[in-house]
Amino acid sequence: MNFIFSLVGDQDDDEWISQLLSKLDYNYCGVIFRDRKTADNSVVGQKYATEKFFHAKFKQADYSDFCAYMKEAPPVDEDVLEMMAPYQSQIMWMMERCVSREYNHRWNDYCKHIRFWNYVLDKLEIDLFVTKTFPHEVYDYVIYILCKIKKLSI
């Protein structure tokens, strides 16, 4: 089993999630933490996470910690954009909530999110995306929609 956990939130989650992960048989466990400090102070981050991702950076469409993935990731193809089309206006609106930017900047961020997460889901053969809240940031909504499109468990 390969999965991504979105653990952005309270440290209180650390104990029950550690207990859960200790009982699971998995090959890959990617965990999205609020930031690096939270990951470093977390039992989940220290003991169970195969790879750590950071909400604070992804929220800004900053994938600089994952240059290797971004170099390997192919450009977003037309088929993926077509499948994402029904959700595009919602995602673009979500980008506007926090910071108003011109359309071209938002489009580039949109494609960057899709490119990264589509590649990660495929390369790491993710079976399951677990999030404790309904996805409400751009990057986690993109993960959610891609999982839905790919018929992965959420």
TIZADO-489149 format. One record per residue: residue number from 0; residue in three letters; chain; x, y, z of N, C-alpha, C in turn. Coordinates in Angstrom, 2 decimals. Layout:
N
<NUM 'ALA' 'A' <X Y Z> <X Y Z> <X Y Z>>
...
***
This chain:
154
<0 'MET' 'A' <0.85 -1.18 0.00> <0.00 0.00 0.00> <0.90 1.24 0.00>>
<1 'ASN' 'A' <0.52 2.21 -0.78> <1.22 3.49 -0.86> <0.20 4.60 -0.64>>
<2 'PHE' 'A' <0.49 5.50 0.27> <-0.49 6.54 0.55> <0.14 7.86 0.92>>
<3 'ILE' 'A' <-0.69 8.90 0.84> <-0.31 10.24 1.28> <-1.31 10.65 2.35>>
<4 'PHE' 'A' <-0.77 11.09 3.48> <-1.56 11.61 4.59> <-1.41 13.12 4.60>>
<5 'SER' 'A' <-2.49 13.85 4.67> <-2.43 15.29 4.88> <-2.70 15.54 6.35>>
<6 'LEU' 'A' <-1.65 15.90 7.09> <-1.77 16.06 8.54> <-1.63 17.51 8.97>>
<7 'VAL' 'A' <-1.99 18.41 8.11> <-1.93 19.82 8.46> <-2.95 20.04 9.57>>
<8 'GLY' 'A' <-2.48 20.49 10.70> <-3.40 20.70 11.82> <-2.72 20.51 13.15>>
<9 'ASP' 'A' <-3.49 20.11 14.11> <-3.00 20.00 15.48> <-2.00 18.87 15.66>>
<10 'GLN' 'A' <-1.09 19.08 16.59> <-0.14 18.04 16.97> <-0.85 16.88 17.66>>
<11 'ASP' 'A' <-2.06 17.10 18.13> <-2.82 16.05 18.80> <-3.02 14.84 17.91>>
<12 'ASP' 'A' <-2.92 15.03 16.62> <-3.11 13.94 15.67> <-1.96 12.95 15.70>>
<13 'ASP' 'A' <-0.82 13.38 16.17> <0.39 12.58 16.11> <0.23 11.21 16.77>>
<14 'GLU' 'A' <-0.38 11.18 17.93> <-0.48 9.92 18.68> <-1.35 8.88 17.98>>
<15 'TRP' 'A' <-2.57 9.28 17.61> <-3.46 8.28 17.00> <-2.98 7.86 15.62>>
<16 'ILE' 'A' <-2.37 8.79 14.89> <-1.88 8.44 13.56> <-0.66 7.53 13.68>>
<17 'SER' 'A' <0.19 7.77 14.66> <1.34 6.88 14.91> <0.86 5.48 15.22>>
<18 'GLN' 'A' <-0.17 5.38 16.04> <-0.72 4.06 16.38> <-1.27 3.36 15.13>>
<19 'LEU' 'A' <-1.97 4.12 14.31> <-2.52 3.55 13.07> <-1.39 3.07 12.15>>
<20 'LEU' 'A' <-0.40 3.93 11.93> <0.69 3.59 11.01> <1.50 2.41 11.51>>
<21 'SER' 'A' <1.61 2.25 12.82> <2.37 1.13 13.37> <1.71 -0.21 13.04>>
<22 'LYS' 'A' <0.43 -0.18 12.72> <-0.31 -1.41 12.43> <-0.46 -1.69 10.93>>
<23 'LEU' 'A' <-0.08 -0.73 10.11> <-0.26 -0.89 8.66> <1.00 -1.42 7.99>>
<24 'ASP' 'A' <0.79 -2.17 6.94> <1.88 -2.64 6.10> <1.88 -1.75 4.86>>
<25 'TYR' 'A' <2.92 -0.95 4.69> <2.96 -0.04 3.56> <4.37 0.05 2.99>>
<26 'ASN' 'A' <4.43 0.42 1.73> <5.71 0.64 1.06> <6.11 2.11 1.11>>
<27 'TYR' 'A' <5.11 2.97 0.97> <5.38 4.41 0.90> <4.33 5.16 1.72>>
<28 'CYS' 'A' <4.81 6.09 2.53> <3.92 6.93 3.34> <4.40 8.37 3.22>>
<29 'GLY' 'A' <3.80 9.12 2.33> <4.10 10.54 2.20> <3.20 11.31 3.15>>
<30 'VAL' 'A' <3.78 12.24 3.89> <2.99 12.98 4.88> <3.15 14.48 4.63>>
<31 'ILE' 'A' <2.02 15.17 4.55> <2.03 16.62 4.40> <1.88 17.22 5.79>>
<32 'PHE' 'A' <2.94 17.90 6.24> <2.95 18.58 7.53> <2.78 20.08 7.31>>
<33 'ARG' 'A' <2.46 20.79 8.38> <2.32 22.25 8.29> <3.64 22.86 7.81>>
<34 'ASP' 'A' <4.75 22.44 8.42> <6.06 22.97 8.07> <7.13 21.98 8.54>>
<35 'ARG' 'A' <8.38 22.28 8.27> <9.49 21.39 8.60> <9.61 21.18 10.11>>
<36 'LYS' 'A' <9.43 22.24 10.89> <9.54 22.14 12.35> <8.50 21.15 12.90>>
<37 'THR' 'A' <7.28 21.26 12.42> <6.21 20.34 12.85> <6.59 18.90 12.51>>
<38 'ALA' 'A' <7.11 18.69 11.32> <7.51 17.34 10.90> <8.63 16.80 11.78>>
<39 'ASP' 'A' <9.61 17.66 12.08> <10.76 17.23 12.89> <10.37 16.90 14.32>>
<40 'ASN' 'A' <9.32 17.54 14.83> <8.87 17.31 16.21> <7.78 16.24 16.31>>
<41 'SER' 'A' <7.47 15.62 15.21> <6.37 14.66 15.15> <6.90 13.22 15.14>>
<42 'VAL' 'A' <6.26 12.36 15.90> <6.60 10.93 15.87> <6.34 10.39 14.47>>
<43 'VAL' 'A' <5.23 10.81 13.88> <4.90 10.38 12.52> <6.03 10.76 11.57>>
<44 'GLY' 'A' <6.50 12.00 11.68> <7.57 12.47 10.81> <8.89 11.76 11.04>>
<45 'GLN' 'A' <9.20 11.49 12.29> <10.48 10.86 12.64> <10.49 9.36 12.34>>
<46 'LYS' 'A' <9.37 8.71 12.57> <9.36 7.25 12.56> <8.67 6.61 11.35>>
<47 'TYR' 'A' <7.64 7.25 10.81> <6.81 6.57 9.81> <6.83 7.18 8.41>>
<48 'ALA' 'A' <7.07 8.46 8.31> <7.00 9.12 6.99> <8.16 8.69 6.10>>
<49 'THR' 'A' <7.84 8.16 4.95> <8.84 7.83 3.95> <9.34 9.14 3.32>>
<50 'GLU' 'A' <8.41 10.08 3.17> <8.73 11.38 2.58> <7.87 12.44 3.25>>
<51 'LYS' 'A' <8.47 13.62 3.47> <7.76 14.72 4.13> <7.51 15.84 3.12>>
<52 'PHE' 'A' <6.28 16.32 3.14> <5.87 17.44 2.31> <5.44 18.57 3.25>>
<53 'PHE' 'A' <5.46 19.82 2.74> <5.19 20.96 3.62> <4.11 21.89 3.07>>
<54 'HIS' 'A' <3.04 21.96 3.83> <1.87 22.78 3.51> <2.25 24.23 3.22>>
<55 'ALA' 'A' <3.08 24.81 4.08> <3.41 26.23 3.96> <3.99 26.55 2.58>>
<56 'LYS' 'A' <4.79 25.66 2.05> <5.39 25.89 0.73> <4.40 25.58 -0.40>>
<57 'PHE' 'A' <3.69 24.47 -0.27> <2.75 24.09 -1.32> <1.64 25.11 -1.49>>
<58 'LYS' 'A' <1.27 25.74 -0.39> <0.22 26.76 -0.44> <0.62 27.89 -1.40>>
<59 'GLN' 'A' <1.93 28.11 -1.52> <2.46 29.15 -2.41> <2.88 28.59 -3.78>>
<60 'ALA' 'A' <2.53 27.33 -4.04> <2.95 26.64 -5.28> <4.47 26.56 -5.36>>
<61 'ASP' 'A' <5.10 26.44 -4.19> <6.56 26.36 -4.10> <6.96 24.89 -3.95>>
<62 'TYR' 'A' <7.49 24.34 -5.02> <7.93 22.95 -5.02> <9.46 22.86 -5.08>>
<63 'SER' 'A' <10.14 23.90 -4.60> <11.60 23.97 -4.68> <12.29 22.88 -3.88>>
<64 'ASP' 'A' <11.64 22.33 -2.87> <12.23 21.22 -2.11> <12.19 19.90 -2.89>>
<65 'PHE' 'A' <11.48 19.91 -4.00> <11.28 18.69 -4.78> <11.70 18.89 -6.23>>
<66 'CYS' 'A' <12.88 19.49 -6.41> <13.39 19.78 -7.75> <13.52 18.52 -8.61>>
<67 'ALA' 'A' <13.94 17.42 -7.99> <14.10 16.17 -8.76> <12.77 15.74 -9.36>>
<68 'TYR' 'A' <11.70 15.80 -8.56> <10.38 15.44 -9.09> <9.97 16.39 -10.20>>
<69 'MET' 'A' <10.21 17.67 -9.99> <9.79 18.65 -11.00> <10.59 18.49 -12.30>>
<70 'LYS' 'A' <11.86 18.09 -12.19> <12.66 17.85 -13.39> <12.16 16.62 -14.14>>
<71 'GLU' 'A' <11.78 15.59 -13.39> <11.32 14.34 -13.99> <9.89 14.44 -14.52>>
<72 'ALA' 'A' <9.09 15.26 -13.88> <7.66 15.33 -14.21> <7.45 15.85 -15.63>>
<73 'PRO' 'A' <6.69 15.13 -16.42> <6.41 15.62 -17.77> <5.46 16.82 -17.69>>
<74 'PRO' 'A' <5.44 17.62 -18.74> <4.46 18.71 -18.77> <3.05 18.14 -18.64>>
<75 'VAL' 'A' <2.15 18.95 -18.18> <0.76 18.51 -18.04> <0.20 18.29 -19.44>>
<76 'ASP' 'A' <-0.31 17.10 -19.68> <-0.82 16.82 -21.02> <-2.28 17.24 -21.16>>
<77 'GLU' 'A' <-2.70 17.28 -22.40> <-4.05 17.75 -22.73> <-5.14 16.91 -22.07>>
<78 'ASP' 'A' <-4.92 15.60 -21.99> <-5.93 14.71 -21.38> <-6.16 15.06 -19.91>>
<79 'VAL' 'A' <-5.07 15.30 -19.19> <-5.20 15.65 -17.77> <-5.91 17.00 -17.63>>
<80 'LEU' 'A' <-5.54 17.97 -18.46> <-6.21 19.28 -18.41> <-7.70 19.14 -18.72>>
<81 'GLU' 'A' <-8.05 18.29 -19.65> <-9.46 18.07 -19.98> <-10.21 17.46 -18.80>>
<82 'MET' 'A' <-9.58 16.50 -18.12> <-10.23 15.88 -16.96> <-10.35 16.85 -15.80>>
<83 'MET' 'A' <-9.42 17.79 -15.71> <-9.45 18.79 -14.64> <-10.35 19.97 -14.98>>
<84 'ALA' 'A' <-10.73 20.12 -16.24> <-11.50 21.28 -16.69> <-12.75 21.58 -15.86>>
<85 'PRO' 'A' <-13.54 20.57 -15.45> <-14.73 20.89 -14.65> <-14.41 21.53 -13.30>>
<86 'TYR' 'A' <-13.17 21.42 -12.85> <-12.77 21.93 -11.53> <-11.90 23.18 -11.63>>
<87 'GLN' 'A' <-11.52 23.55 -12.85> <-10.58 24.64 -13.05> <-11.07 25.97 -12.46>>
<88 'SER' 'A' <-12.31 26.34 -12.71> <-12.79 27.64 -12.22> <-12.79 27.67 -10.69>>
<89 'GLN' 'A' <-13.14 26.56 -10.05> <-13.10 26.50 -8.58> <-11.67 26.68 -8.08>>
<90 'ILE' 'A' <-10.73 26.01 -8.72> <-9.33 26.10 -8.30> <-8.81 27.52 -8.52>>
<91 'MET' 'A' <-9.14 28.12 -9.65> <-8.68 29.49 -9.91> <-9.28 30.46 -8.89>>
<92 'TRP' 'A' <-10.54 30.24 -8.54> <-11.17 31.07 -7.51> <-10.47 30.88 -6.16>>
<93 'MET' 'A' <-10.12 29.65 -5.84> <-9.43 29.37 -4.57> <-8.11 30.13 -4.50>>
<94 'MET' 'A' <-7.44 30.26 -5.63> <-6.17 31.01 -5.68> <-6.39 32.48 -5.39>>
<95 'GLU' 'A' <-7.53 33.00 -5.78> <-7.85 34.41 -5.59> <-8.22 34.75 -4.15>>
<96 'ARG' 'A' <-8.63 33.76 -3.38> <-9.08 34.02 -2.01> <-8.03 34.73 -1.16>>
<97 'CYS' 'A' <-6.79 34.30 -1.28> <-5.74 34.82 -0.40> <-5.00 36.00 -1.01>>
<98 'VAL' 'A' <-4.58 35.83 -2.25> <-3.77 36.86 -2.90> <-4.29 37.05 -4.32>>
<99 'SER' 'A' <-4.55 38.29 -4.66> <-5.02 38.58 -6.00> <-3.81 38.65 -6.94>>
<100 'ARG' 'A' <-3.83 37.81 -7.95> <-2.74 37.78 -8.92> <-3.34 37.78 -10.32>>
<101 'GLU' 'A' <-2.52 38.17 -11.28> <-3.02 38.16 -12.65> <-3.23 36.72 -13.12>>
<102 'TYR' 'A' <-4.06 36.58 -14.11> <-4.48 35.27 -14.59> <-3.30 34.38 -14.98>>
<103 'ASN' 'A' <-2.34 34.92 -15.72> <-1.20 34.11 -16.18> <-0.42 33.51 -15.02>>
<104 'HIS' 'A' <-0.28 34.27 -13.95> <0.43 33.76 -12.77> <-0.37 32.61 -12.15>>
<105 'ARG' 'A' <-1.67 32.80 -12.02> <-2.52 31.74 -11.47> <-2.51 30.50 -12.36>>
<106 'TRP' 'A' <-2.55 30.70 -13.67> <-2.53 29.57 -14.60> <-1.22 28.78 -14.44>>
<107 'ASN' 'A' <-0.10 29.48 -14.33> <1.19 28.80 -14.13> <1.19 28.00 -12.83>>
<108 'ASP' 'A' <0.66 28.58 -11.76> <0.58 27.86 -10.48> <-0.35 26.65 -10.59>>
<109 'TYR' 'A' <-1.46 26.83 -11.27> <-2.42 25.74 -11.50> <-1.72 24.56 -12.18>>
<110 'CYS' 'A' <-1.01 24.86 -13.25> <-0.30 23.80 -13.98> <0.81 23.18 -13.15>>
<111 'LYS' 'A' <1.48 24.00 -12.35> <2.55 23.49 -11.48> <1.99 22.50 -10.46>>
<112 'HIS' 'A' <0.87 22.85 -9.83> <0.23 21.95 -8.87> <-0.16 20.63 -9.55>>
<113 'ILE' 'A' <-0.80 20.73 -10.69> <-1.25 19.52 -11.40> <-0.04 18.68 -11.82>>
<114 'ARG' 'A' <0.95 19.35 -12.37> <2.13 18.63 -12.85> <2.80 17.85 -11.71>>
<115 'PHE' 'A' <3.02 18.51 -10.59> <3.70 17.87 -9.46> <2.88 16.70 -8.91>>
<116 'TRP' 'A' <1.63 16.96 -8.57> <0.83 15.93 -7.90> <0.43 14.80 -8.84>>
<117 'ASN' 'A' <0.20 15.08 -10.09> <-0.09 14.02 -11.05> <1.11 13.08 -11.15>>
<118 'TYR' 'A' <2.29 13.67 -11.21> <3.51 12.87 -11.30> <3.74 12.06 -10.02>>
<119 'VAL' 'A' <3.58 12.69 -8.87> <3.78 11.99 -7.59> <2.81 10.82 -7.45>>
<120 'LEU' 'A' <1.55 11.05 -7.76> <0.55 9.98 -7.65> <0.90 8.80 -8.56>>
<121 'ASP' 'A' <1.37 9.10 -9.76> <1.72 8.03 -10.70> <3.05 7.36 -10.34>>
<122 'LYS' 'A' <4.08 8.15 -10.13> <5.42 7.61 -9.86> <5.44 6.74 -8.61>>
<123 'LEU' 'A' <4.78 7.21 -7.56> <4.82 6.50 -6.29> <3.68 5.48 -6.15>>
<124 'GLU' 'A' <2.90 5.36 -7.22> <1.79 4.40 -7.26> <0.90 4.51 -6.02>>
<125 'ILE' 'A' <0.47 5.74 -5.76> <-0.36 6.02 -4.59> <-1.71 5.32 -4.74>>
<126 'ASP' 'A' <-2.13 4.65 -3.66> <-3.41 3.94 -3.63> <-4.46 4.72 -2.86>>
<127 'LEU' 'A' <-4.00 5.58 -1.94> <-4.91 6.19 -0.97> <-4.43 7.58 -0.59>>
<128 'PHE' 'A' <-5.37 8.52 -0.53> <-5.09 9.87 -0.02> <-5.96 10.06 1.20>>
<129 'VAL' 'A' <-5.33 10.36 2.33> <-6.05 10.55 3.59> <-5.87 11.99 4.03>>
<130 'THR' 'A' <-6.98 12.65 4.29> <-6.93 14.02 4.79> <-7.95 14.16 5.91>>
<131 'LYS' 'A' <-7.59 14.90 6.95> <-8.51 15.01 8.09> <-9.55 16.11 7.90>>
<132 'THR' 'A' <-9.38 16.91 6.87> <-10.36 17.95 6.56> <-10.73 17.84 5.09>>
<133 'PHE' 'A' <-11.83 18.47 4.72> <-12.13 18.53 3.29> <-11.07 19.42 2.65>>
<134 'PRO' 'A' <-10.49 19.00 1.54> <-9.45 19.81 0.90> <-9.95 21.22 0.60>>
<135 'HIS' 'A' <-9.24 22.21 1.12> <-9.68 23.59 0.94> <-8.54 24.52 0.54>>
<136 'GLU' 'A' <-7.35 23.99 0.42> <-6.22 24.74 -0.14> <-6.08 24.25 -1.59>>
<137 'VAL' 'A' <-5.46 25.05 -2.41> <-5.36 24.68 -3.83> <-4.66 23.34 -4.01>>
<138 'TYR' 'A' <-3.49 23.19 -3.41> <-2.72 21.97 -3.64> <-3.46 20.71 -3.17>>
<139 'ASP' 'A' <-4.12 20.77 -1.99> <-4.78 19.55 -1.52> <-6.08 19.28 -2.29>>
<140 'TYR' 'A' <-6.69 20.34 -2.79> <-7.87 20.15 -3.65> <-7.44 19.50 -4.97>>
<141 'VAL' 'A' <-6.29 19.91 -5.50> <-5.77 19.30 -6.72> <-5.48 17.82 -6.49>>
<142 'ILE' 'A' <-4.86 17.49 -5.35> <-4.61 16.08 -5.02> <-5.95 15.33 -4.97>>
<143 'TYR' 'A' <-6.91 15.90 -4.27> <-8.23 15.29 -4.12> <-8.88 15.02 -5.49>>
<144 'ILE' 'A' <-8.87 16.01 -6.36> <-9.50 15.87 -7.67> <-8.74 14.86 -8.53>>
<145 'LEU' 'A' <-7.41 14.91 -8.51> <-6.64 13.93 -9.28> <-6.93 12.51 -8.79>>
<146 'CYS' 'A' <-7.03 12.34 -7.49> <-7.36 11.01 -6.94> <-8.74 10.57 -7.41>>
<147 'LYS' 'A' <-9.66 11.51 -7.41> <-11.03 11.22 -7.86> <-11.02 10.80 -9.34>>
<148 'ILE' 'A' <-10.31 11.55 -10.16> <-10.21 11.26 -11.59> <-9.55 9.90 -11.83>>
<149 'LYS' 'A' <-8.52 9.61 -11.05> <-7.77 8.36 -11.22> <-8.43 7.18 -10.49>>
<150 'LYS' 'A' <-9.55 7.48 -9.83> <-10.29 6.46 -9.07> <-9.45 5.84 -7.96>>
<151 'LEU' 'A' <-8.67 6.70 -7.29> <-7.89 6.27 -6.13> <-8.75 6.47 -4.88>>
<152 'SER' 'A' <-8.49 5.71 -3.87> <-9.26 5.83 -2.62> <-8.91 7.13 -1.92>>
<153 'ILE' 'A' <-9.96 7.75 -1.36> <-9.79 9.01 -0.63> <-10.38 8.81 0.75>>
***
